[in-house]
Amino acid sequence: MHFWDQHKTITSYYELLAREVCDTYQLTQMEYDILMFLHSNQQYNTAADIVKIRKSTKSHVSASLKDLEKKGLVERIQSADNKKHIEINLLSKAEPIVEAGLKAQRQFAKNVLSGLSEEEKTVCISVFQKICNNANEFLKKEKEQEV
């Protein structure tokens, strides 16, 4: 499917820009993705949230969180009420990494959207969101049928 091939091109370019940040701070792509996710989605701050929303595997998220904790970039805080609920917070040591990541993300957006009018950018974002919503709905239906 041509669309899927093009999607891989876009993802590859994003990962190229992210790789510079990863190399500078000695992070894996997954560790970088988790840091950026936690920064951008502060209301979703558990391992389960990361797995569910990013559609990552539990084992990869768990291993990456363990490594991020060892590096002093995140901390896990256990809820006093529910010992199974553990929130993950970014630590100040992660700030320069997040800033470099935000810079890479801005560069990515600038480059991939270059030549598009503001109206075209708005339409593109809207259409892409609809495509993602459709895919999510079909994934939900598929999961429901498995149960």
C-alpha positions in Angstrom: 0.0 0.0 0.0 1.5 3.2 -1.1 0.2 5.3 1.8 1.9 2.9 4.3 5.2 3.2 2.4 5.0 7.0 2.6 4.2 6.8 6.3 7.4 4.8 6.8 9.3 7.6 5.1 7.9 10.2 7.4 8.6 8.1 10.5 12.2 7.4 9.3 12.8 11.1 8.9 11.5 11.8 12.4 13.7 9.1 13.9 16.7 10.5 12.0 16.2 13.8 13.8 15.5 12.1 17.1 18.6 10.0 16.7 20.8 13.1 17.1 19.2 13.7 20.5 19.5 10.0 21.4 23.2 9.9 20.4 24.0 13.1 22.3 22.4 11.9 25.5 23.0 8.1 25.1 19.4 7.1 24.9 17.6 4.5 23.0 14.7 5.5 20.7 12.2 4.1 23.2 13.7 6.0 26.1 13.6 9.2 24.1 10.0 8.5 23.1 9.0 7.9 26.7 10.6 11.2 27.9 8.9 13.2 25.1 5.6 11.4 25.8 5.7 12.2 29.5 6.6 15.8 28.8 3.8 16.3 26.3 1.1 14.2 28.1 1.5 14.9 31.8 -1.9 13.6 32.6 -0.8 10.1 31.3 2.0 9.3 33.7 1.9 5.6 34.3 3.5 2.7 32.5 0.1 1.4 31.6 -0.8 4.8 30.0 2.4 4.7 27.9 1.7 1.2 26.7 -2.0 1.9 25.9 -1.6 5.3 24.2 1.7 4.7 22.4 0.8 1.1 21.6 4.1 -0.1 22.9 4.8 -3.4 24.4 4.8 -3.7 28.2 8.3 -5.3 28.3 9.9 -2.5 26.2 8.3 0.2 28.3 9.2 -1.5 31.6 12.8 -2.0 30.6 13.1 1.5 29.2 11.6 3.1 32.4 14.0 1.1 34.5 17.0 2.4 32.5 15.6 6.0 32.6 15.3 5.7 36.4 18.9 4.4 36.7 20.0 7.4 34.6 18.2 9.8 37.0 15.8 11.1 34.3 12.5 9.8 35.8 11.3 8.8 39.2 8.5 6.4 40.1 6.1 7.4 42.9 3.9 4.8 44.4 0.4 5.9 45.4 -0.3 5.8 49.2 -3.8 4.7 48.4 -3.1 2.0 45.8 0.3 0.3 45.8 -0.3 -0.9 42.2 -0.6 2.7 41.0 2.8 4.1 40.2 3.2 7.5 38.6 6.2 8.4 36.6 7.6 11.9 36.8 10.3 13.6 34.8 13.2 14.9 36.9 15.1 18.1 36.3 18.0 16.2 34.7 15.7 15.3 31.8 15.0 19.0 31.0 17.9 19.5 28.5 16.9 16.3 26.7 13.3 17.4 26.4 14.4 20.8 25.1 16.6 19.2 22.5 13.7 16.8 21.6 11.3 19.8 21.3 13.8 21.5 19.0 14.0 18.3 16.9 10.2 18.1 16.8 9.9 21.7 15.7 12.5 21.1 12.9 10.6 18.0 11.8 7.2 19.9 11.6 8.8 22.8 9.8 10.5 20.6 7.2 7.7 18.1 6.5 5.0 20.9 6.3 7.2 23.2 4.3 5.4 24.6 1.2 1.9 24.0 2.7 -0.4 27.0 3.3 -1.9 27.4 6.8 -5.2 26.1 5.4 -3.5 23.0 3.9 -1.7 22.4 7.2 -5.1 22.5 9.0 -6.7 20.2 6.5 -3.8 17.8 6.7 -3.9 17.6 10.5 -7.7 17.2 10.4 -7.6 14.4 7.8 -4.7 12.6 9.6 -6.6 12.8 12.9 -9.7 11.2 11.2 -7.6 8.4 9.7 -6.1 7.7 13.2 -9.5 7.7 14.8 -10.8 5.3 12.2 -7.9 3.0 12.8 -8.4 3.1 16.5 -12.1 2.3 16.1 -11.3 -0.8 14.0 -8.6 -1.9 16.5 -11.2 -1.6 19.3 -13.7 -3.6 17.4 -11.1 -6.3 16.6 -10.2 -6.5 20.3 -13.8 -6.8 21.3 -14.3 -9.7 18.9 -11.3 -11.5 20.4 -12.8 -11.5 23.9 
